[in-house]
Amino acid sequence: MSTRYRMVSLISGYLVLVLFSAVPADAQAPGEKLDSALSEVRKGGGNDRISIIVRMQPGYRGEMARQQREEGQNVKAEHTLIDAISMEVTAGKLASLSRNPNVLSISIDAKLGPTNAPVADSNSVILRQTLGLTDTSPQGAGVGVAVVDSGIYPSPDFGNRIVKFYDFTQGGIETAAYDDYGHGTHVAGLIGGTGLLSGDSFKGVAPAVNLIGMKVLDSTGAGSVSTVISALEFATTNKASLGIDVINLSLGHPIFESAATDPLVAAVEAAVRAGIVVVVAAGNYGINPATGLPGYAGIASPGNAPSAITVGSLNPKRSAIRSDDRVDPYSSRGPSWYDGFAKPDVVAPGRALTAPAAPGSTLATDHPSLLVPGATSSSDYITLSGTSMATAVASGIAALVIEANRAAVQGPQPTLFPNAIKAVLEYTAVTIPDGSGVAYNALVQGAGAVNAGGAIALANRIDTSVPQGAWWLMSGVDSYTLIAGESNAWSQRFIWNNRVGHGLTVYLNSKAWAVNILWGDNILWGDNILWGDNILWGDNILWGDNILWGDNLVWGNNILWGDNILWGDSLVWGVNILWDDESLWDNVP
C-alpha cells in the first residue's frame, strides 16, 4: 500500500484537504519514529525529495540543522518552539535519521487546507441571536485574535482593526493585508466583522476585536505544516507585543501519528501553555459522501491537540431558537485517530454563514453564485459552510469571554487561562438532540453547542484573584440561557480524560484550569481511568487497509480498525469507553 495524494471533495465538491495517506498495517510499531505516511514512503525507497519535520531531544536542534546543511540537505526552517527542523530529504535518508538517538520523531510536512465548503442560503442574519448575544453584549474590545489562514482582505467591515499582517508564505515578512484565496477574510469576518456593508445583517461575533493576520495558505488554499508551525511560533513568541489572546486555526490535515509526536499538535500545545486560547476545526469527515454513512474517528490534526478547543459544525436552520439545531452530517466525529481522545469539544454554527469576501480571490472567482451584494458592490460578501466557519464563531465567543472576565473585577487580576475558558464554553453549552429527539453522543457534539450568552454570564462572575482551590464565583448564576423565547439549559458538564463529568468544578479556581496543565491530565481523578492499553488500545487491535464501512461501530476490548475513518449507522458502547459519573466532578479543587 503506497502513500496516496488525493483531492478530497466535500459537500458541493470543494477542495478541503490536498494530502491523504492510508494507515499501514504496521503504523506506530513500538519504537517507530516515522509517522504512518513516512513509513510507507520508506518502503518505496527511491530518490524523490520529501518534506519532513524532525523533532529533537532538547538542545540538539541547532546541531542537527548544522549537520544536515553540511551534508547538503535543504533545511527550510528551525522551529525553536518545539525543538524541530523542517527539511527536504530522499526516502533513503529516513532510515539513518530514525537511528539517530537524538531524534524523537519524524513527521511528513503535510499539505493542509481550510475546512470549508460553499453552500447557499445564509444563516448569518440570525447568527448573533442564536448565540444568545444582544446589543449590550461585549464586543471583544481590547482582545486580539490571530487568524492563521490565507490572509485578510481589508474590507471596510474591519475598519482599522487589522493591527498587523505577516505573510508566512514568504517567510513571515510584515506586509500590507491581503487575501488571494478568500478563506481567511471570511473567517476573520465571522470572528470580528462589523457588518458595515450589510447594514449589520452580517455582523461577526466580536465586532470590536483586534485582528492579527498570519498568511499560511496560498492562492489555491494549500499550505504546509511547517509554515503553520512557523506562524504559531511567531504568535507565541510575540504574544505580548501583538496582544494575541486567541489563535484561530480553520485548517487541518489527516492524522498520521499520535498527538504525542505530531509536530503541529506540539506547536498548538506550546501556544496554549503560553496562555493563548487556540481554537481548531474538527474537520469535514463526518459522512461518507458515496454511501451517506456517518463516520467516526475523522478528526483532523491539529484537532487532536488535547488542550485546543476543537469545534464541529452546527446547522441553526435559519432560526434563532436552539431546539431545531442539528449537527451537520459533514462535521467530523471523534474519537481522534491513534489516541482515542474524545473530540470534538463543542459544536458551533458553521452551515451557510455569510461574511466579507476578498475581491478577485480564488473563492470569489470560482464560486460567483455564492457572492452576496453589499452596500458598495455585488461581491462584498460570500456564503460558505464547514467546520472552518464554526471554528471562527467559537473564536469570536472566546474573545467575548475574555473581555467579560476582564470586566468582572475592578483593578488588576490574573488572566482567565485557556483551560478555564474551554471549561466555561463546555459547561455553558446547550445539548443538541438529533431529528428523533435523542441527544447526539459526545463524539458527535462534544459537550454541546456553544452558548455565547451563557459563557459571557459565567465569565463575568469569575474572580481569578482568589487562591487556588477556592470558590471563585462572585455571585449566583442561572444555569440556563433564554434565547428567542426558549429556555436553554446549560450542559453543566466537561469531557476530561475521555470522561463525561458533571458538577461544580467550574465554580472553583481548580488546579485543572492552570496554564501548565495539559487538558485531560490525571489531575481530577488520579490514575487508571484513561482509554489505556488495557481498555482500548490493546494487543488485539487489527489495522486494516481501507475504511471500515458498515452498519455498526462497536467499541469494546477488541476492535477492528480500518483507515482513518470508521463508517457506520450507529455507535454501540463497549465497556469503560466514555464514562459519565457526576460524583467525581462535585467540588473537586
N, C-alpha and C positions, 0 to 999 in steps of 0.2 A: 504494500500500500504506500503510495507516494504522496508527498505534500501536494495539495491542490490549490490553485489560485482561482477564485471564482468571483463573479459579480453576483451578489446576493440581493435579490429584489423583494420588496415587501409592500403590502397594501396595493398601491396603484403602480407598482413596478419601479419605484425609485431606488437608486443605489444607496445602500446603507453601509455595508462593510465590503472592503475590497480584498481581504485575505481570509482564507479559511483553511484549516487543516484538520483532517480526521484524526482521532485519537488512536494511536497504535496499540497493539496488544501488550507491549512491554512498557507503556508510558509510566514514568515515575518509578522505575525499578529502584530498589534500595541502592543508595549511593550514587544514583544517576544525577549528573549536574546539568544535563541538557533538558530543555523543555520538550514537549511532545513533537512540535514542529521540527525542531533541530535534530531530534532522534531519527526522524525519517530522512532528513537531508543527509545525515552522516551515513546512513545505509546506502544511499545512492552514490556517494563519493563524488568524484569529478572536480573540475576546476572552476565551476561557476562561483561568482562572488556573492556572498550572503551578508546581509547587515545583521549584526548581533549586538547584544548588551551583556557585558561581563561584570558581574558583581564580585567584589574582592573582600577579603578579610580587611578589617580596619587598618589603615596605614600602608597598604600595598598598592593603592590605586595609581599613584604617581610613578612608582617603579614599573608597574605593568605597562602603563601608557608609554613610558620611555623605551622599554624593551621592544614593544610591538612596533614603534616607529623605526627603531634601529633595524628591525627585521624587514622593513619595507611595507608594513601593514598600514592601511588607511585608518588612522584613529580620528574619528569625526568629532568626538567631544568627550570631556571628562565630567562626570556627574558627582560632585562632592557631596551632595545631599544624601546619596545612597551608596557612596563608595563604589562607583561603577564607571566603566568606559563604554562608549558605543563605537563600533569599528566595523570594517568590512574584511572578511576572510574567505578562504575557499573551504569547501566541505572537509577537505583533508586536514585542515588546521584544527578542527573541532576536537579531535581525539587528544592532541597534545595539550590544548587548553584545559580539557577536562582533567588531565593528570596533574595539572599544577595545584599543589596543596593550598596555595593562597587564593584560588578561585572558589567562590561559594556556589555560583550558579551561572548558567549561560542561557540566555533567552533570545528568541528571534526579535529583531527590531520590527515588530509587526506593523503592517499598514492598518490604519484605522480611519474611521469616518464618522460623520454625525448620525444620530439615530432618529431620523425624521422621515416622513413620507407625506407628499402633498394630498390633501383631501379638502373638498369644498364644504360649504355651509358652516359658517363661523359660530363658535361658542363664546367668542371674546366679549360680546356685548354684556353677557351675564357673568363673566369670569369673576369679577370682584364681589358681586353679590353672593355667588355660590360659595365663595371662600369665607363669607361672614364679615367682609370689610364694608365700612361705611365712610362717609365723608370726613368723619372725625378720627378715623383710624390713623395710626402712624404711617408716614410716607417713606421711611427709610433714610431720613435726613442724617447726614454725618456718617453713614455706613458705606463702606467700599466693597464692591463686588468685582472680582476679576473674571472676565469672560474669556476662557481659553477655548478658542474656536477658529472660525475662518476670518475673523475681523469684525469691525463695526463700521457701518456707513454713518456719517454724521448727520442723521436725519434731524429736522427741527424738533422731533419728539424727544431728543436727548439734550437739547439746549447746549449748555457749556459743561455738561457733566461727564463727558468722556475726558477724564483728567489726564490720562496717559495712554499711550498706544505703542506697543512693541511688536515688531514683525519677526517671529522666530523662524519663519520660512526663509529669512535672510540673515539668520544668525542672531536674532534678538535685538536688532537695531531699533532705536526710537524713531518714529516717523509719524506723519500725519495719518489719522484714522482712515481706513478704507476697508472694503469687503468685496472681493471679486467673485465670491461664491454665493453669499447672501444668507447663509445659515446663521452665522454669528450675530448679524443685525437683527434677525427675527428673535433669537434667544434673548439678546440684550433688551429688545422692546418688551418682551413678556416680563422680564425682570423689572425694568425701570423706565419704560416709555411713558410719556405724559398723555399720549393720545391727542396731542395738539392738532394734528392734521385731520383728525376724525371727529372733532367736536366732543372729545372724551370717550367716544364709543369704544376705542381700542386702547384704553389706558392699561399700563402694566401694573404689576402687583405692588411695587415700591417705587413710585414715580419721582422720588427725590434722591435716590441713591447715587453715589458716585460710581462711575464705570471705568474699569481699567481693562483696556483691550489687549489681548495677547493672541496674535495670529499664529496658529499652528497648522491650519489646513489650507491647501492651495485652492486654485480656482475651480478644481473638479471636486472639492470636498475631501480630498485624500491627504493623509499625513502619516507620520511615523511616531512610534512610541518614544524614541529618543528625543524628538523635537518637543513632545508634550512634557517629558521629564525636565528638559531644559527650562521650559516655561514655569513649571511648578517650582523648580529650584530657585528661579529668579523671584517668583512671587513670595516664596517663603523667606528668602534672604532679605528681601526688601519690604517685608510686611509692614513695618512701622512707617517707613518713609513714604510708601504709596498708600497707606491707610487701608490695607486689604483685610477685610473681616470674613469674606465668603469667597470661595472659588467655585465657579460653575463649570462642570465637565459634561457637556451634552455630546459625548462621543464615546467610542469604545471599540474593542476587538474581541474575537472569541478567546476563551480562556484556554491556554496551552499548558499551564502548570499550577502548582499550589500557590495560594496567596503568599505563603512564606518565602517563596523565591521570585515571585512576579515583580519585576523592577518598577512597573507603573504603580502597583499597589504599594510598594515601599515608598515611592515618592509621595503618594497620597497620604499615607500614614505619617510621614515626616511632617507634612504640612499641617495635619491635624494636631500633632504633638506640639507644633509651634503656635497653636491657638487659633488656627484658621478653620472655619466650617467648610468642609468640602462636600458638595452635592453632585451626585453622579447618576447618569442614566442607567437604568436596568438593562436596556436593550429591547429590540423588537423581534424576539424569537419566541413569542408565546404561542404561536399557532403554526401548524404545518400548512403552507399555502396550497399544497397539492391536494391534501386529504381533508383539511379543516380540523384535524385532531389537535387538541391542546398539547403543548409540550412543556415538560418540566426540565429544570437544570439548564435553562437557556440564558442565565445572567451573563452579561458581558463584562470583561475587565475594563476599567477598574471597579466595576460594581461589586466585585468580590472583596473589596477592601473592608475589613470589619468596622472601622470607625467612620467610614464615609456614610452619608445619608443617601442610600440607593433608592431611586424613585421609579415606580412603574406608572403607567398611563391610565387615566380615567376618562370616561365619556360622560360629561354632565348633561347630555341630551337636550341642550339648548333651553334649559330651565334652571332657575336659581335653587329650587328645592333639591335636597340631597337624596331623598328616598328613591328617586328614579335613576340615580347614577349607577353606572356599570363599569367594571374594569374592562379595558379594551382587550379584545382577543389577542392582538399582536404583542401586548405587553409581556416581557419576559418573566417567567416564573422561576422561583427557586427550586431546590437549593443551589448554591454555587457549585460548579464543577470542581472535582478533586476534593475540596474541603468539606462540602456539605453544609456551608453556612446558610442559615435561614435568611433569605433575601427575597424580595425587596424589603426595605424598611417601612416605606409608606407608598401610597399612590397619590397622584395629583392630576388635575385636569390636563390632558395632553391632546385630546382629539379636536381637530378643526379649530385651531386658535389663530387669530389674525393679529399681526404685529408688523412693524415697519419693514419695507422691502429695501434692498440695495439696488438702485437703478443700474441697469446694464450688467448685473451679476448673472452668473450661470443659472441660478434658480429662476430669476425673473425672466430670463431669455428663453429658457427651456420649458417653462410652465406658465405661459401668459394667461391661461384661463383661471389661474389661481390668484392673479393680481386683483387688488381691491382699490377702487378710487378713493382719494382723499381730497383735501382742500386745494392742493396745488397740482395734482397730476392723477392720471388714471392708474398709476402704478405706485402709489405711495405705500401700499400695504400688500401683504401676501398671506394666504392662509395655509398653514402646514399642520401636520399631526405627527405624533410619535412621543417616545419617552424623552427625546431631546426637549420637547416643549414642556412636558411635565416637570422635568428637572429644573427648567428655568422658573416655573411657577414656584416650586419649592425653595429655590434660592432666594426669590423675592420675599417669601414668607420668613425665611431665616433672617433676612435683613430687618424685617419689621420686628421680629422677636428681639433682636439685638438692640434696636432703638427703644423698644418698650421697656426692656430691662434697665437700660442706661438711665431712663427717666424715672425708674422706680424709687430710687433713694437719692435725696439731695446730697451733693458732695461726692468726693471720690469713693469708689468701691471697686473690688476686684471684678474682672471680666467674667461674664457667664460663659464658661468654657464650651467647646464644641460638643462634648458628650452630653452636657446638660441641655443644650439646645436641641440635640437629637432626641433626648428623652422628652422634652416638652412637646415636640412635634408628634411623637408616638403616643404620648399619654392623652393628648387632646384630640387625636384623630377620631374620625367617625367610621364606625364599622359599616361596610357596604355589603348588601345582600345581592345575590345573583337574581336572574329572572324568575326563579321559583321561590324566592323569599328566604333562601338559606344563605347565611353569611359565607362569603368566599373564605377559603382556608388561608392560613398565614403565609403560605408560599406563593399566593396569588396577590394578596393585598397588603402583606406585612401587618403592621399594627392597625392599618385602616387608611382612610382618605384624609389628607391634610385639612386642617381647620384653622385658618388664619385668625379668625375672631377669637377662638378659644385659646390658641397659642399665645396671642398678644395679652389676653386677660390674665393668663397664668404667669407669663414672664414679667408682667408689670407688678406682680405681688411678691417677687422673689428678691430677698435681701442677701446678696452674695457675701456681705461682710461678716456674717455670723460664723462661729467656729465650725470646723468640720464635724459632722455628726449631729449638729443642732438643727432644730426646726427653722427653716428659712422662709416660710410663707408668712408674710407680714399681716395678711388678713384673709378671711374666708373667701373661697371662690366657688362658684357654681360649677358642677361637673357636667354642664351641658351648654350648648350654644344655640340661640334662636336664629334661624336662617329662613328668610322668606315665609315666616309664619309657622315654621316647623321647629319643634324642639329636637335637637340632635345631641344625644348622649355621647360623652367622650368615651373612648375605648378604655381608658384608665389602665392601660397595660403597656408592657415593654416586651421586646424579644431580645433576650440577653443569654449568651451561651446556648443558643438554639432552644431556649426555654421561654414559653409564654408565661409571663407572670403578671399578677395584678397586685395593687396595694398602694401605699402612700409614699413610696421611696422618693418620688419627685418632689415631695414637700420637705425633704431633708437635704442639707448640704452633705450629701453622701460622698465618700471617697471614690465611688464609682464614677462620679462626674468630673474628677480631676483631670488636668491636662496630660498627665503622664500615664493614664490608664488606657490600654487598648480595649475598645468596646468588645465585651464578651469575656474579658479576663476572669479568672476564678476568684472574684472578689465578693460576690454576693452570696454564693452558696458553697464555696470551697471546691474540693477536687471531685473527680469521678462522676461528673454529670454532663460531660460533653458528648457529642456524637463521636465517640472514640474508637480505637482499633477493635475493641471487643464488642461494639454495638453495631456499627455501620460499615466501617472500612476494614473488615477482617480479611482473612486469607482466602475466603471462598468467593470473592467478587470476580466475575468474569468480564474482561474487557472485550467488547465486540468491535467489528469493523465498521458497522453502519448504525444509523439512527434506529432505535428500537421503536417501532410503530405498533400500536395495538390498542386493545380496549381498556386495559388497566395498567396502572403503575403501582407496583406493590412494594411497600417499604417494610423491610424486616431484617433478619440477620444475614440472609444470603440473597444477594441482589444480582440480577443480570443487567449489566450496564452496556449500553450501546455507545454511540458517538456522543457529542457534547450536549445533545438534546434528547429527551425521552418523551415520546408522544403517547398520549392515551386519553381516554374519556373520563376517567375517574382516578382519584387518589385514595389508595387504601392504606391506612396507617398500620404499621407493624408495632413492634414492642419498643418502647422508650425512645422514640424518634423525636417528637416535639412535645414537650411536657407543658402542662397547664396546672400550676399549683399556686393558689393565692397566698397560702400561709408564709411562703418563703419571701414574699415581697413586702409584707407589712413591717413598717418601722425598721428597715434594715439601714444601718448607718453606712 
